[in-house]
């Protein structure tokens, strides 16, 4: 009996064809797992971008609502607190938040207590004058710090015929007390509109008398921080005044929100 032949037969391994088939099946399985991973990763990144935009919008609107509702707050009727600037993209107000308090303890609120809004006349005290606008950093030379813009229309820095994310990094900004300039409160806020209802119920983007403003409809458009090459943004947004933002035809996700805020201290 040939025991060597029996030993070789017992130790027989996979054939080359079997190995190739196994490798091919493994490749298919790995490709499927990788595709599932990439899909989950893309979904996670998209959800993270959306959540960040919504958080920016929510925080910005909460702060704006608190400030705008106090526009014209003037307990003593002597401060002249009101709305100073009202345009489609720039809003500025004063409020006498420090007065109406018996500062000297004599039991009544009088001229001796008038210690805010620069003794109720002239330049408002710190935090009593608030301004909202869009600021931007010009990205045309790569520095990202070429200037500030508030109101009007920023230029087409890269000359491609459109005002888009390749030109500017937009930020919603707030200025308090007339000092320090516009300070960012929400990044990647690409568009803003203030639409006003006046005391005669007419609506306008440019009231001749800011003191006649009674209601402000605020529209904000947020853009994702990073582009997604698998996503193309083709949607347009119509603001309360009827202005159309878009279509942008780029790879950035966006979220749009509006809020109506009553300037409840105006006209009292």
C-alpha positions in Angstrom: 0.0 0.0 0.0 1.3 3.4 -1.0 1.0 5.4 2.3 2.7 8.5 0.8 -0.1 8.9 -1.8 -2.8 8.6 1.0 -1.0 11.3 3.0 -0.9 13.7 0.1 -4.6 13.1 -0.6 -5.5 13.7 3.0 -3.5 17.0 3.0 -5.0 18.4 -0.2 -5.8 22.2 0.0 -7.9 24.7 -2.0 -7.4 24.8 -5.7 -6.4 28.0 -7.4 -9.9 28.5 -8.7 -11.4 28.2 -5.3 -9.0 30.8 -3.9 -9.9 33.2 -6.7 -13.6 32.7 -6.1 -13.1 33.3 -2.4 -11.1 36.5 -3.1 -13.7 37.7 -5.5 -16.5 37.2 -3.0 -14.5 38.9 -0.2 -13.9 41.8 -2.5 -17.7 42.1 -3.1 -18.4 41.9 0.6 -15.8 44.5 1.4 -17.1 46.8 -1.3 -20.6 46.5 0.1 -19.4 47.3 3.6 -17.4 50.3 2.5 -20.4 51.6 0.5 -22.6 51.2 3.5 -20.0 53.0 5.7 -19.7 55.9 3.2 -23.4 56.2 3.0 -23.8 56.4 6.8 -20.9 58.8 7.0 -22.4 61.1 4.3 -25.7 61.0 6.1 -24.1 61.8 9.4 -22.2 64.8 7.9 -25.3 66.1 6.2 -27.3 65.9 9.4 -24.5 67.6 11.3 -24.5 70.5 8.8 -28.3 70.9 9.1 -28.2 70.8 12.9 -25.4 73.4 12.9 -27.4 75.7 10.6 -30.6 75.4 12.6 -28.7 76.1 15.8 -27.1 79.2 14.3 -30.5 80.4 13.1 -32.3 79.7 16.4 -29.6 81.4 18.5 -29.5 84.5 16.2 -33.3 84.8 16.2 -33.6 84.5 20.0 -31.1 87.3 20.5 -32.6 89.5 17.8 -36.1 89.0 19.2 -35.1 90.0 22.7 -33.4 93.1 21.5 -36.0 94.2 18.9 -38.9 93.8 21.4 -37.1 96.4 23.6 -36.8 99.0 20.8 -38.1 102.3 22.1 -38.4 101.1 25.7 -38.5 104.4 27.6 -40.2 104.3 31.1 -39.7 108.0 31.8 -40.7 109.2 28.3 -37.6 111.4 28.3 -34.9 109.3 26.8 -36.1 109.5 23.2 -35.4 105.8 22.8 -36.6 104.6 19.4 -35.5 102.9 16.2 -32.6 104.8 14.6 -32.0 102.9 11.4 -34.4 100.7 9.4 -33.3 99.4 6.0 -33.6 96.0 4.3 -30.3 94.8 5.7 -29.5 97.1 8.6 -31.4 97.7 11.8 -30.4 99.8 14.8 -32.4 100.7 17.9 -32.1 102.3 21.3 -33.8 101.3 24.5 -33.6 102.9 28.0 -33.1 99.7 29.9 -31.3 101.2 32.8 -33.9 103.8 33.8 -37.2 103.6 35.5 -35.3 102.8 38.7 -35.2 104.8 41.9 -31.4 105.1 41.9 -31.1 107.7 44.7 -33.6 106.0 47.0 -35.8 109.1 47.5 -39.0 107.2 46.8 -39.6 108.5 43.3 -38.2 108.3 39.8 -37.1 111.8 38.8 -34.3 113.6 37.1 -31.8 112.6 39.8 -32.3 109.0 38.6 -31.7 109.8 34.9 -28.3 108.1 34.6 -28.6 106.3 31.3 -28.8 107.2 27.7 -26.2 109.9 28.6 -28.6 111.5 31.0 -31.4 110.8 28.6 -30.0 112.9 25.8 -27.1 112.5 23.3 -25.2 109.2 22.9 -26.9 106.2 24.4 -25.2 104.4 27.2 -23.4 101.0 26.8 -25.7 98.2 25.7 -28.6 100.6 25.1 -27.9 101.0 21.4 -28.0 97.9 19.3 -27.4 97.3 15.6 -27.8 94.2 13.4 -26.4 93.8 10.0 -24.5 91.3 7.8 -20.7 91.6 7.8 -18.4 89.8 5.4 -14.8 88.8 4.9 -13.7 89.2 1.3 -12.1 85.8 0.2 -10.7 87.1 -3.2 -7.1 87.2 -2.1 -7.2 84.2 0.3 -6.7 86.3 3.4 -10.4 86.3 4.5 -10.1 89.6 6.2 -10.4 92.4 3.7 -13.3 94.4 5.1 -16.6 94.8 6.7 -19.9 95.4 4.9 -23.2 96.4 6.4 -26.0 97.4 4.0 -25.8 97.7 0.2 -24.4 95.0 -2.0 -20.9 93.5 -1.7 -18.8 93.4 -4.8 -18.2 90.4 -7.1 -14.7 89.8 -5.8 -13.7 86.9 -8.1 -15.4 88.4 -11.2 -17.5 85.4 -12.0 -20.7 87.4 -12.3 -22.3 86.1 -9.2 -22.2 87.0 -5.5 -21.6 83.6 -3.9 -19.5 81.8 -1.3 -16.4 82.2 -3.4 -16.6 85.9 -2.9 -17.4 86.4 0.7 -17.7 84.7 4.1 -21.0 86.1 5.4 -21.7 86.5 9.1 -24.7 87.9 11.1 -23.2 90.6 13.4 -24.4 92.7 16.3 -23.0 96.0 17.6 -23.8 97.1 21.1 -23.3 100.5 22.6 -21.9 102.0 19.4 -18.5 100.7 20.2 -16.3 97.9 19.0 -17.9 97.6 15.6 -20.0 94.7 14.4 -19.3 91.5 16.3 -20.3 88.1 14.9 -23.1 86.2 16.5 -23.9 83.6 13.9 -21.6 82.4 11.1 -22.5 81.5 7.6 -25.7 83.6 7.6 -25.8 84.3 3.9 -28.8 86.5 3.6 -30.9 88.8 5.8 -34.0 91.0 5.3 -35.9 93.3 7.6 -39.4 94.0 6.3 -41.3 96.6 8.2 -45.0 97.2 9.0 -45.6 100.8 9.9 -48.2 102.5 12.2 -50.5 103.0 9.2 -50.3 99.2 8.3 -48.3 99.8 5.2 -45.3 97.6 4.6 -41.9 98.6 3.3 -38.2 97.7 3.2 -37.2 101.4 3.6 -39.4 103.4 6.0 -38.8 107.1 5.7 -39.5 107.4 9.5 -38.0 104.6 11.5 -40.0 105.7 14.5 -43.2 104.6 12.6 -42.1 101.0 12.6 -44.3 98.7 14.6 -43.6 95.2 13.3 -40.4 93.7 11.8 -40.4 90.5 9.7 -36.9 89.1 9.8 -35.7 86.6 7.1 -32.4 84.7 7.5 -30.7 82.3 5.1 -28.0 80.1 6.6 -25.4 78.2 4.6 -23.5 75.1 5.5 -19.9 75.6 6.4 -18.6 73.1 3.9 -19.6 72.1 0.4 -20.9 68.6 -0.4 -19.9 67.5 -3.9 -22.8 65.0 -4.0 -25.3 67.7 -3.3 -26.5 70.4 -5.6 -28.6 73.3 -4.3 -31.2 74.4 -6.8 -33.9 75.8 -4.5 -34.9 79.4 -4.3 -36.3 81.3 -1.3 -38.9 84.1 -1.4 -38.6 86.7 1.4 -41.6 88.4 3.1 -41.1 91.4 0.8 -41.1 89.2 -2.3 -37.3 89.2 -3.0 -36.1 85.9 -4.4 -32.8 84.5 -3.1 -31.3 81.9 -5.4 -31.2 79.5 -7.1 -27.5 79.2 -6.1 -26.6 76.1 -8.1 -23.7 75.2 -5.9 -22.9 72.4 -3.4 -23.8 74.1 -0.2 -26.9 73.1 1.9 -29.0 76.0 3.2 -31.8 76.6 5.7 -34.2 79.5 5.5 -36.3 80.9 8.4 -38.6 83.9 9.0 -39.9 85.4 12.2 -42.3 88.3 12.9 -41.3 90.4 15.8 -43.5 93.1 17.4 -41.8 96.3 18.4 -44.2 96.5 21.3 -42.7 99.6 22.9 -42.9 101.7 19.8 -45.7 104.2 19.7 -46.6 104.0 23.4 
